[in-house]
Amino acid sequence: MRLVLLAAATSLMATTALAAPAGCPTGLRPATTAEVFFGEDLADGGQVTEGDWRAFLASEISPRFPNGLTVSDVYGQWRGPKGAFVREPSKALFIVFAGAPEEQRRLDLVRDAYKRQFHQQSVLLVEQRACVSF
């Protein structure tokens, strides 16, 4: 839930990026990219530990996206119902889809697993069309 308001703001910025690029520059190809944000605060007041995250990455994410991904520590905040900022350390996952039809379903499975395992109300997803090169 902590990232829900951030999701609304981010989705406003991302909607213009969802359209496929008119044409990619030479050397780049069109692709879909995904950014996924996993809050680390737990409902009981604890936090997802680095060990918990690495185990989740190894068991849930890496097997579904073996071609590669990037993870970064990030800081998230949103304005709570009483107007105060709620701040939360988070992990950001960045993936460039290879174009397989089941990739979106695999990403949904990852998000659902995180919500279930760490009792999260939401996991923010931002998808965009981009031009990429490896």
C-alpha positions in Angstrom: 0.0 0.0 0.0 2.9 2.3 0.7 3.8 2.6 -2.9 0.2 3.0 -4.2 0.3 6.7 -4.2 3.8 6.7 -5.8 2.3 4.4 -8.4 -0.4 6.9 -9.3 2.2 9.7 -9.8 4.5 7.4 -11.7 1.8 6.1 -13.9 1.0 9.6 -15.0 4.6 10.0 -16.2 4.7 6.5 -17.7 1.5 6.8 -19.8 3.2 8.8 -22.5 6.1 6.3 -22.6 3.8 3.3 -23.2 3.4 4.0 -26.9 6.0 2.2 -29.0 8.9 4.4 -30.1 8.4 5.8 -33.6 11.6 4.3 -34.6 14.7 3.3 -32.8 18.1 4.8 -33.7 20.6 2.6 -35.6 22.0 -0.1 -33.4 19.0 -0.1 -31.0 15.9 -2.3 -31.1 12.4 -1.8 -29.6 11.7 -3.6 -26.4 9.5 -3.5 -23.3 11.2 -2.6 -20.0 9.8 -3.2 -16.6 10.6 -1.5 -13.3 9.3 -3.2 -10.2 9.4 -1.7 -6.7 9.4 -3.9 -3.6 8.8 -2.2 -0.3 10.9 -3.5 2.6 8.8 -2.5 5.6 6.7 -5.2 7.1 3.3 -4.8 8.8 4.7 -6.0 12.2 7.3 -3.2 12.2 10.2 -5.3 10.9 11.9 -5.1 7.6 12.8 -7.5 4.8 16.4 -8.3 5.5 19.1 -8.5 2.8 19.2 -12.2 3.3 15.4 -12.5 2.8 15.7 -10.4 -0.4 18.6 -12.5 -1.8 16.7 -15.7 -1.1 13.6 -14.3 -2.8 15.7 -13.2 -5.7 17.3 -16.6 -6.0 14.1 -18.6 -5.7 11.4 -16.4 -7.4 13.0 -13.9 -9.7 16.2 -15.3 -11.2 14.6 -18.6 -12.3 11.9 -16.7 -14.2 14.3 -14.2 -15.8 17.6 -16.1 -16.3 18.8 -13.8 -19.1 19.5 -11.0 -16.8 18.2 -8.2 -14.6 19.3 -5.4 -12.4 18.5 -4.7 -8.8 19.1 -1.5 -6.9 18.4 -0.1 -3.4 16.0 2.8 -3.6 14.1 5.1 -1.3 10.3 5.5 -1.6 7.9 7.8 0.0 4.2 8.5 -0.2 1.8 10.9 1.6 -0.3 9.1 4.1 -4.0 9.8 4.8 -3.1 12.3 7.5 -0.8 14.2 5.2 2.5 13.1 6.6 5.1 11.4 4.4 5.7 7.7 4.9 9.2 6.7 4.0 10.3 3.2 3.1 13.5 1.6 1.9 12.8 -0.5 -1.2 14.4 -2.7 -3.9 14.0 -1.7 -7.6 14.1 -4.5 -10.2 14.8 -3.5 -13.8 14.2 -6.0 -16.6 14.3 -5.8 -20.4 11.8 -8.3 -21.8 13.1 -10.6 -24.5 9.7 -10.6 -26.3 8.3 -13.9 -25.1 4.5 -13.8 -24.5 4.7 -15.4 -21.0 7.1 -12.7 -19.6 4.3 -10.6 -18.2 2.7 -13.6 -16.5 6.1 -14.5 -14.9 6.5 -11.0 -13.6 3.0 -11.1 -12.2 3.9 -14.4 -10.4 7.0 -12.7 -8.9 4.9 -9.7 -7.7 2.2 -12.1 -6.2 4.9 -14.2 -4.4 6.5 -11.1 -2.8 3.1 -9.8 -1.6 2.3 -13.2 -0.2 5.7 -13.9 1.4 6.2 -10.5 2.9 2.5 -9.5 3.6 2.6 -6.5 1.2 -0.5 -4.9 -0.1 1.1 -3.9 -3.4 4.2 -4.1 -5.5 4.6 -1.2 -8.0 5.1 -2.1 -11.6 6.0 0.4 -14.4 6.2 -0.9 -17.9 7.5 1.2 -20.8 8.4 0.8 -24.5 12.1 1.6 -25.1 14.9 1.3 -27.5 17.7 -1.0 -26.2 21.0 -2.5 -27.1 23.2 -5.0 -25.4 
